Amino acid sequence: MTNKFKLSKFLLLLVLSILAVLTFAPLYLMYVLMTHSAETIFTAPPPLWFGDDFMNNYRALLAVIPMWRNTLNSVGVGLITTFTTIVFCSLGGYALAMYDFKYKRVLFGIILGTFLVPPILNLIPFAIIVRFFNWFNHPLYLALWVPGMASAFGIFMMRQFFASSMSKELMDAARVDGATEFRTFWSISLPLVKPGLATLGLLTFIGSWNSFLFPLVTMNKRDLFTVPLALRSIQGTADTTDWGAVIFGTAFAVTPLVIIFFIASKQIISGITQGAVKG
């Protein structure tokens, strides 16, 4: 039995190691290619170690797009989207989890029903709403964060966290002590669902940072482009595109997400695991 256990453990580690290498290889190759010229990138086999064209690709990228301005645009939109989504989705999830009111089940069913609608089908209604409110090329990017302030996914996710972490007996105890409803929500309920808030914030920021289609519809001024739009704007034909600059920009755009993941992943996964057994 001991030998079988050791063999199965070895095979498991072997499979996980292979999957880890396959997952990490494209990321490693991207960072390697960002330091090579466009001519070297398409050689066969491709280079597997860093080159000397890092600064050349950086200058080439800045020559065609205002990358730092585009990065600030993405950061601003991502932070606003994350903050507003956390605020409104936590309020909505808290109400659905902790209060009983008329048509509660119907409302929750409608929210879940929106998951059945593919996002691409919302594009035309979204464009009509944006045109009605004159949000095209708005300097505050209202079209990119106002419609998503209360996302169905965020409300559903926070509802599940509140339902598993908060009890109505605790709410009654807070009321007896004289706490208002908002004080109970802010001081007692929110600290119990910090893993949920962190997870929702991380997923929202990543989704906002990577968003391409809706910014493409609402923004057509280069100074207002987010990072994905800016990188797409410099891609022409295979012969005219400076792929060294494109890959450099792609690696530049991916790096913040990689850093966020390595900083927050352990805490979030641990928090979700702890929250799952509180029920």
C-alpha positions as a Markdown table, in Angstrom:
| # | Residue | x | y | z |
|---|---|---|---|---|
| 1 | Met | 0.0 | 0.0 | 0.0 |
| 2 | Thr | 2.9 | 2.4 | 0.8 |
| 3 | Asn | 4.5 | 1.8 | -2.6 |
| 4 | Lys | 1.2 | 2.3 | -4.4 |
| 5 | Phe | 0.7 | 5.5 | -2.5 |
| 6 | Lys | 4.2 | 6.8 | -3.4 |
| 7 | Leu | 3.7 | 5.8 | -7.0 |
| 8 | Ser | 0.4 | 7.6 | -7.3 |
| 9 | Lys | 1.8 | 10.7 | -5.5 |
| 10 | Phe | 4.8 | 10.7 | -7.9 |
| 11 | Leu | 2.5 | 10.4 | -11.0 |
| 12 | Leu | 0.3 | 13.2 | -9.6 |
| 13 | Leu | 3.3 | 15.5 | -9.1 |
| 14 | Leu | 4.6 | 14.6 | -12.6 |
| 15 | Val | 1.3 | 15.5 | -14.3 |
| 16 | Leu | 1.0 | 18.7 | -12.3 |
| 17 | Ser | 4.5 | 19.7 | -13.2 |
| 18 | Ile | 3.9 | 19.1 | -16.9 |
| 19 | Leu | 0.7 | 21.2 | -16.7 |
| 20 | Ala | 2.6 | 23.9 | -14.9 |
| 21 | Val | 5.3 | 24.0 | -17.5 |
| 22 | Leu | 2.7 | 24.1 | -20.4 |
| 23 | Thr | 0.9 | 26.9 | -18.6 |
| 24 | Phe | 4.0 | 29.0 | -17.9 |
| 25 | Ala | 5.7 | 28.4 | -21.3 |
| 26 | Pro | 3.7 | 30.9 | -23.3 |
| 27 | Leu | 4.1 | 33.6 | -20.6 |
| 28 | Tyr | 7.9 | 33.0 | -20.5 |
| 29 | Leu | 8.1 | 33.1 | -24.3 |
| 30 | Met | 6.2 | 36.4 | -24.4 |
| 31 | Tyr | 8.7 | 38.0 | -22.1 |
| 32 | Val | 11.6 | 36.6 | -24.1 |
| 33 | Leu | 10.3 | 37.8 | -27.4 |
| 34 | Met | 9.6 | 41.3 | -26.1 |
| 35 | Thr | 13.4 | 41.7 | -26.0 |
| 36 | His | 14.0 | 40.6 | -29.6 |
| 37 | Ser | 13.5 | 42.4 | -32.9 |
| 38 | Ala | 10.7 | 41.6 | -35.3 |
| 39 | Glu | 13.1 | 39.7 | -37.6 |
| 40 | Thr | 14.3 | 37.5 | -34.8 |
| 41 | Ile | 10.8 | 36.7 | -33.4 |
| 42 | Phe | 9.8 | 34.8 | -36.5 |
| 43 | Thr | 12.9 | 32.7 | -36.8 |
| 44 | Ala | 12.6 | 28.9 | -36.4 |
| 45 | Pro | 13.1 | 27.8 | -33.8 |
| 46 | Pro | 12.2 | 30.9 | -31.9 |
| 47 | Pro | 14.7 | 32.4 | -29.4 |
| 48 | Leu | 14.5 | 30.9 | -25.9 |
| 49 | Trp | 16.6 | 33.5 | -24.1 |
| 50 | Phe | 16.4 | 37.2 | -23.7 |
| 51 | Gly | 17.9 | 39.5 | -26.4 |
| 52 | Asp | 19.2 | 43.1 | -26.7 |
| 53 | Asp | 16.2 | 44.9 | -28.3 |
| 54 | Phe | 14.2 | 45.7 | -25.2 |
| 55 | Met | 14.7 | 49.5 | -25.4 |
| 56 | Asn | 14.3 | 49.4 | -29.2 |
| 57 | Asn | 10.9 | 47.8 | -28.9 |
| 58 | Tyr | 10.0 | 50.2 | -26.1 |
| 59 | Arg | 10.8 | 53.3 | -28.3 |
| 60 | Ala | 9.0 | 51.8 | -31.3 |
| 61 | Leu | 5.9 | 51.3 | -29.2 |
| 62 | Leu | 5.9 | 54.8 | -27.8 |
| 63 | Ala | 6.4 | 56.1 | -31.4 |
| 64 | Val | 3.1 | 54.8 | -32.5 |
| 65 | Ile | 0.8 | 55.0 | -29.4 |
| 66 | Pro | 0.8 | 57.0 | -26.2 |
| 67 | Met | 1.2 | 53.8 | -24.1 |
| 68 | Trp | 1.5 | 55.5 | -20.7 |
| 69 | Arg | -1.6 | 57.5 | -21.3 |
| 70 | Asn | -3.5 | 54.4 | -22.4 |
| 71 | Thr | -2.3 | 52.6 | -19.3 |
| 72 | Leu | -3.5 | 55.4 | -17.1 |
| 73 | Asn | -6.9 | 55.2 | -18.9 |
| 74 | Ser | -7.1 | 51.4 | -18.2 |
| 75 | Val | -6.1 | 51.8 | -14.6 |
| 76 | Gly | -8.6 | 54.6 | -14.0 |
| 77 | Val | -11.4 | 52.7 | -15.6 |
| 78 | Gly | -10.5 | 49.5 | -13.8 |
| 79 | Leu | -10.3 | 51.1 | -10.4 |
| 80 | Ile | -13.6 | 53.0 | -10.8 |
| 81 | Thr | -15.3 | 49.9 | -12.2 |
| 82 | Thr | -14.0 | 47.7 | -9.3 |
| 83 | Phe | -15.0 | 50.2 | -6.6 |
| 84 | Thr | -18.5 | 50.8 | -7.9 |
| 85 | Thr | -19.1 | 47.1 | -8.6 |
| 86 | Ile | -18.1 | 46.1 | -5.1 |
| 87 | Val | -20.3 | 48.8 | -3.5 |
| 88 | Phe | -23.5 | 48.1 | -5.4 |
| 89 | Cys | -23.1 | 44.3 | -5.8 |
| 90 | Ser | -22.4 | 43.9 | -2.0 |
| 91 | Leu | -25.5 | 46.0 | -1.2 |
| 92 | Gly | -27.7 | 44.0 | -3.7 |
| 93 | Gly | -26.3 | 40.6 | -2.5 |
| 94 | Tyr | -26.8 | 41.6 | 1.1 |
| 95 | Ala | -30.4 | 42.5 | 0.6 |
| 96 | Leu | -31.2 | 39.3 | -1.3 |
| 97 | Ala | -29.5 | 37.2 | 1.3 |
| 98 | Met | -30.6 | 38.8 | 4.6 |
| 99 | Tyr | -34.0 | 40.4 | 4.0 |
| 100 | Asp | -37.4 | 39.0 | 3.1 |
| 101 | Phe | -39.5 | 41.2 | 0.8 |
| 102 | Lys | -42.2 | 40.8 | -1.8 |
| 103 | Tyr | -41.1 | 39.3 | -5.1 |
| 104 | Lys | -37.7 | 38.5 | -3.8 |
| 105 | Arg | -37.6 | 35.1 | -5.5 |
| 106 | Val | -38.8 | 36.6 | -8.7 |
| 107 | Leu | -36.2 | 39.3 | -8.7 |
| 108 | Phe | -33.5 | 36.8 | -7.9 |
| 109 | Gly | -34.7 | 34.6 | -10.7 |
| 110 | Ile | -34.6 | 37.5 | -13.2 |
| 111 | Ile | -31.0 | 38.2 | -12.1 |
| 112 | Leu | -30.0 | 34.6 | -12.7 |
| 113 | Gly | -31.8 | 34.6 | -16.0 |
| 114 | Thr | -29.5 | 37.3 | -17.3 |
| 115 | Phe | -26.7 | 34.8 | -17.3 |
| 116 | Leu | -28.5 | 33.0 | -20.2 |
| 117 | Val | -28.1 | 36.1 | -22.5 |
| 118 | Pro | -24.8 | 36.1 | -24.4 |
| 119 | Pro | -23.0 | 39.4 | -23.9 |
| 120 | Ile | -22.7 | 39.9 | -27.6 |
| 121 | Leu | -26.5 | 40.2 | -27.9 |
| 122 | Asn | -26.4 | 43.2 | -25.6 |
| 123 | Leu | -24.1 | 45.2 | -28.0 |
| 124 | Ile | -26.8 | 46.9 | -30.0 |
| 125 | Pro | -29.0 | 47.9 | -27.0 |
| 126 | Phe | -25.8 | 49.0 | -25.3 |
| 127 | Ala | -24.9 | 51.2 | -28.2 |
| 128 | Ile | -28.4 | 52.7 | -28.3 |
| 129 | Ile | -28.3 | 53.5 | -24.6 |
| 130 | Val | -24.8 | 55.1 | -24.9 |
| 131 | Arg | -26.0 | 57.2 | -27.8 |
| 132 | Phe | -29.1 | 58.3 | -25.9 |
| 133 | Phe | -27.0 | 59.5 | -22.9 |
| 134 | Asn | -24.3 | 61.0 | -25.2 |
| 135 | Trp | -21.5 | 58.8 | -23.7 |
| 136 | Phe | -19.5 | 58.3 | -26.8 |
| 137 | Asn | -15.9 | 59.4 | -26.2 |
| 138 | His | -16.9 | 60.7 | -22.7 |
| 139 | Pro | -13.7 | 61.8 | -20.8 |
| 140 | Leu | -15.0 | 60.1 | -17.7 |
| 141 | Tyr | -15.6 | 56.8 | -19.5 |
| 142 | Leu | -19.1 | 56.6 | -18.2 |
| 143 | Ala | -20.1 | 53.9 | -20.8 |
| 144 | Leu | -17.4 | 51.6 | -19.5 |
| 145 | Trp | -18.3 | 51.5 | -15.8 |
| 146 | Val | -21.8 | 52.8 | -15.2 |
| 147 | Pro | -23.7 | 49.9 | -16.9 |
| 148 | Gly | -21.7 | 47.3 | -15.0 |
| 149 | Met | -22.0 | 48.9 | -11.5 |
| 150 | Ala | -24.6 | 46.2 | -10.5 |
| 151 | Ser | -23.6 | 43.1 | -12.5 |
| 152 | Ala | -25.7 | 40.0 | -12.2 |
| 153 | Phe | -22.6 | 37.9 | -11.5 |
| 154 | Gly | -21.4 | 40.2 | -8.7 |
| 155 | Ile | -24.8 | 40.3 | -7.0 |
| 156 | Phe | -25.2 | 36.5 | -7.2 |
| 157 | Met | -21.6 | 36.0 | -5.9 |
| 158 | Met | -22.0 | 38.4 | -2.9 |
| 159 | Arg | -25.5 | 37.0 | -2.1 |
| 160 | Gln | -23.9 | 33.5 | -1.8 |
| 161 | Phe | -21.1 | 34.9 | 0.5 |
| 162 | Phe | -23.5 | 36.7 | 2.7 |
| 163 | Ala | -25.8 | 33.7 | 3.0 |
| 164 | Ser | -23.0 | 31.4 | 4.1 |
| 165 | Ser | -21.2 | 33.9 | 6.4 |
| 166 | Met | -23.9 | 36.0 | 8.0 |
| 167 | Ser | -26.8 | 34.9 | 10.2 |
| 168 | Lys | -30.0 | 36.7 | 10.9 |
| 169 | Glu | -29.5 | 36.1 | 14.6 |
| 170 | Leu | -26.3 | 38.2 | 14.4 |
| 171 | Met | -28.4 | 40.9 | 12.7 |
| 172 | Asp | -31.0 | 40.8 | 15.5 |
| 173 | Ala | -28.2 | 41.1 | 18.1 |
| 174 | Ala | -26.9 | 44.2 | 16.3 |
| 175 | Arg | -30.4 | 45.7 | 16.3 |
| 176 | Val | -30.8 | 45.1 | 20.0 |
| 177 | Asp | -27.5 | 46.9 | 20.6 |
| 178 | Gly | -28.9 | 49.9 | 18.7 |
| 179 | Ala | -27.1 | 49.5 | 15.4 |
| 180 | Thr | -28.8 | 50.9 | 12.3 |
| 181 | Glu | -29.3 | 48.7 | 9.2 |
| 182 | Phe | -26.4 | 50.4 | 7.4 |
| 183 | Arg | -24.1 | 50.1 | 10.5 |
| 184 | Thr | -24.9 | 46.4 | 10.7 |
| 185 | Phe | -24.0 | 46.0 | 7.0 |
| 186 | Trp | -20.9 | 48.1 | 7.2 |
| 187 | Ser | -19.4 | 47.1 | 10.5 |
| 188 | Ile | -20.5 | 43.5 | 10.9 |
| 189 | Ser | -21.5 | 42.0 | 7.6 |
| 190 | Leu | -18.8 | 43.3 | 5.3 |
| 191 | Pro | -15.8 | 42.2 | 7.4 |
| 192 | Leu | -17.2 | 38.6 | 7.3 |
| 193 | Val | -17.2 | 38.5 | 3.5 |
| 194 | Lys | -13.7 | 40.0 | 2.8 |
| 195 | Pro | -12.7 | 37.0 | 0.7 |
| 196 | Gly | -15.7 | 37.5 | -1.4 |
| 197 | Leu | -15.0 | 41.3 | -1.8 |
| 198 | Ala | -11.4 | 40.5 | -2.7 |
| 199 | Thr | -12.4 | 37.9 | -5.3 |
| 200 | Leu | -15.1 | 40.1 | -6.9 |
| 201 | Gly | -12.7 | 43.0 | -7.0 |
| 202 | Leu | -9.9 | 41.0 | -8.6 |
| 203 | Leu | -12.2 | 39.4 | -11.2 |
| 204 | Thr | -13.8 | 42.8 | -12.0 |
| 205 | Phe | -10.5 | 44.6 | -12.4 |
| 206 | Ile | -9.2 | 41.9 | -14.7 |
| 207 | Gly | -12.3 | 41.9 | -16.7 |
| 208 | Ser | -12.2 | 45.7 | -17.0 |
| 209 | Trp | -8.5 | 45.7 | -17.9 |
| 210 | Asn | -9.0 | 43.1 | -20.6 |
| 211 | Ser | -12.3 | 44.5 | -22.0 |
| 212 | Phe | -12.1 | 45.1 | -25.7 |
| 213 | Leu | -15.5 | 45.0 | -27.5 |
| 214 | Phe | -17.4 | 47.6 | -25.5 |
| 215 | Pro | -14.5 | 50.1 | -25.4 |
| 216 | Leu | -14.2 | 49.6 | -29.2 |
| 217 | Val | -17.8 | 50.6 | -29.6 |
| 218 | Thr | -17.7 | 53.7 | -27.4 |
| 219 | Met | -14.2 | 55.1 | -27.8 |
| 220 | Asn | -12.6 | 56.1 | -31.1 |
| 221 | Lys | -10.2 | 58.8 | -30.0 |
| 222 | Arg | -6.6 | 57.6 | -29.6 |
| 223 | Asp | -6.0 | 59.5 | -26.4 |
| 224 | Leu | -9.0 | 57.8 | -24.8 |
| 225 | Phe | -8.0 | 54.3 | -25.8 |
| 226 | Thr | -7.5 | 51.7 | -23.1 |
| 227 | Val | -4.6 | 49.3 | -23.4 |
| 228 | Pro | -6.3 | 46.6 | -25.5 |
| 229 | Leu | -7.6 | 49.2 | -28.0 |
| 230 | Ala | -4.3 | 50.9 | -28.2 |
| 231 | Leu | -2.5 | 47.6 | -29.0 |
| 232 | Arg | -5.0 | 46.6 | -31.6 |
| 233 | Ser | -4.7 | 50.0 | -33.3 |
| 234 | Ile | -1.0 | 49.4 | -34.2 |
| 235 | Gln | -1.7 | 46.0 | -35.8 |
| 236 | Gly | -2.0 | 46.3 | -39.5 |
| 237 | Thr | -0.9 | 43.7 | -42.1 |
| 238 | Ala | 1.8 | 41.1 | -41.4 |
| 239 | Asp | 4.3 | 43.1 | -43.4 |
| 240 | Thr | 3.6 | 46.6 | -41.9 |
| 241 | Thr | 3.2 | 45.6 | -38.2 |
| 242 | Asp | 6.2 | 46.0 | -35.9 |
| 243 | Trp | 5.6 | 42.8 | -34.0 |
| 244 | Gly | 8.5 | 43.6 | -31.6 |
| 245 | Ala | 6.6 | 46.6 | -30.4 |
| 246 | Val | 3.3 | 44.7 | -30.3 |
| 247 | Ile | 4.7 | 41.9 | -28.2 |
| 248 | Phe | 6.4 | 44.4 | -25.9 |
| 249 | Gly | 3.1 | 46.2 | -25.4 |
| 250 | Thr | 1.3 | 42.9 | -24.8 |
| 251 | Ala | 3.8 | 41.9 | -22.1 |
| 252 | Phe | 3.6 | 45.4 | -20.6 |
| 253 | Ala | -0.2 | 45.0 | -20.4 |
| 254 | Val | -0.1 | 41.5 | -18.9 |
| 255 | Thr | 2.5 | 42.3 | -16.2 |
| 256 | Pro | 0.1 | 44.2 | -13.8 |
| 257 | Leu | -2.3 | 41.2 | -13.9 |
| 258 | Val | 0.5 | 38.8 | -13.2 |
| 259 | Ile | 1.7 | 40.8 | -10.3 |
| 260 | Ile | -1.9 | 41.1 | -8.9 |
| 261 | Phe | -2.4 | 37.4 | -9.2 |
| 262 | Phe | 0.8 | 36.4 | -7.4 |
| 263 | Ile | 0.1 | 38.9 | -4.6 |
| 264 | Ala | -3.6 | 38.1 | -4.1 |
| 265 | Ser | -4.2 | 34.5 | -5.2 |
| 266 | Lys | -3.1 | 32.7 | -2.1 |
| 267 | Gln | -5.1 | 35.0 | 0.2 |
| 268 | Ile | -8.2 | 34.8 | -2.0 |
| 269 | Ile | -8.1 | 31.0 | -2.4 |
| 270 | Ser | -7.6 | 30.6 | 1.3 |
| 271 | Gly | -10.4 | 32.9 | 2.1 |
| 272 | Ile | -12.8 | 31.2 | -0.2 |
| 273 | Thr | -11.9 | 27.8 | 1.3 |
| 274 | Gln | -12.5 | 29.1 | 4.8 |
| 275 | Gly | -15.8 | 30.7 | 3.8 |
| 276 | Ala | -17.0 | 27.5 | 2.2 |
| 277 | Val | -17.0 | 25.7 | 5.6 |
| 278 | Lys | -18.7 | 28.4 | 7.7 |
| 279 | Gly | -22.2 | 27.5 | 6.6 |
